[in-house]
Amino acid sequence: MAANLIIEPVSYDTAALLLRLTVGLALLPFPIKKILTRETEAEKFPKVPFFTPEAAFYCALVIELTASVSMIFGFLTRLIAIPAICNMAVATNVTRGKYFTSPAQAYLLGFISILIVGPGKYSLDWLFF
């Protein structure tokens, strides 16, 4: 009976796929919402150093959309993870709460993990590179 409860270990490539899909699919609604509400949300976007609110809004939109799709398909995974990490670090700093918590922290840690782990065998990177 106890032997049936043992969970077989997941391969490295399967774990990388699950990590990429989780981060990519969880982040995807945010740029879609930004696209649908860009006229009203662009001027209300938080102030970010060196950017106007509109420029920061569109920069975040492009990075989030590109990173989401890239993570889902595993294309240029590590390369796209770098601007996504920068974007989520800024988002964490801008949206942190009372106890230095932010919804963006989970994505920040996810992208850092993807940068370290890589895309795995079940990705377009594996096919092309």
Backbone hydrogen bonds, N-H to C=O, Kabsch-Sander energy under -0.5 kcal/mol:
donor,donor_aa,acceptor,acceptor_aa,energy
4,N,1,M,-0.9
5,L,1,M,-0.5
5,L,2,A,-1.0
6,I,3,A,-0.8
8,E,6,I,-0.5
15,A,11,S,-2.4
16,A,12,Y,-2.4
17,L,13,D,-2.1
18,L,14,T,-2.5
19,L,15,A,-2.4
20,R,16,A,-2.6
21,L,17,L,-2.8
22,T,18,L,-2.4
23,V,19,L,-2.3
24,G,20,R,-2.8
25,L,21,L,-2.7
26,A,22,T,-1.9
27,L,23,V,-1.9
28,L,24,G,-1.5
30,F,27,L,-1.5
32,I,28,L,-1.5
33,K,29,P,-2.3
34,K,30,F,-2.1
35,I,31,P,-2.3
36,L,32,I,-2.1
37,T,33,K,-1.8
38,R,35,I,-0.9
41,E,37,T,-2.5
42,A,38,R,-1.5
45,F,41,E,-0.5
45,F,42,A,-0.8
48,V,51,F,-0.5
51,F,48,V,-1.8
56,A,52,T,-2.7
57,F,53,P,-2.1
58,Y,54,E,-2.3
59,C,55,A,-2.3
60,A,56,A,-2.6
61,L,57,F,-2.3
62,V,58,Y,-2.4
63,I,59,C,-2.4
64,E,60,A,-2.8
65,L,61,L,-2.4
66,T,62,V,-2.6
67,A,63,I,-2.8
68,S,64,E,-2.3
69,V,65,L,-2.2
70,S,66,T,-2.5
71,M,67,A,-2.5
72,I,68,S,-2.2
73,F,69,V,-2.1
74,G,70,S,-1.8
75,F,70,S,-1.6
76,L,74,G,-0.5
80,I,76,L,-2.6
81,A,77,T,-1.6
82,I,78,R,-0.9
82,I,79,L,-0.5
84,A,80,I,-1.5
85,I,81,A,-2.3
86,C,82,I,-2.0
87,N,83,P,-2.6
88,M,84,A,-2.7
89,A,85,I,-2.2
90,V,86,C,-2.1
91,A,87,N,-2.5
92,T,88,M,-2.4
93,N,89,A,-2.0
94,V,90,V,-2.5
95,T,91,A,-2.4
96,R,92,T,-0.6
97,G,101,T,-2.8
100,F,97,G,-1.5
105,Q,102,S,-1.4
106,A,103,P,-0.7
107,Y,103,P,-0.7
108,L,104,A,-2.5
109,L,105,Q,-2.5
110,G,106,A,-2.1
111,F,107,Y,-2.8
112,I,108,L,-2.1
113,S,109,L,-2.3
114,I,110,G,-2.2
115,L,111,F,-2.3
116,I,112,I,-1.9
117,V,113,S,-3.2
118,G,114,I,-2.6
123,S,121,K,-1.5
124,L,73,F,-1.7
125,D,74,G,-2.4
127,L,123,S,-1.0
128,F,124,L,-2.4
129,F,125,D,-2.8
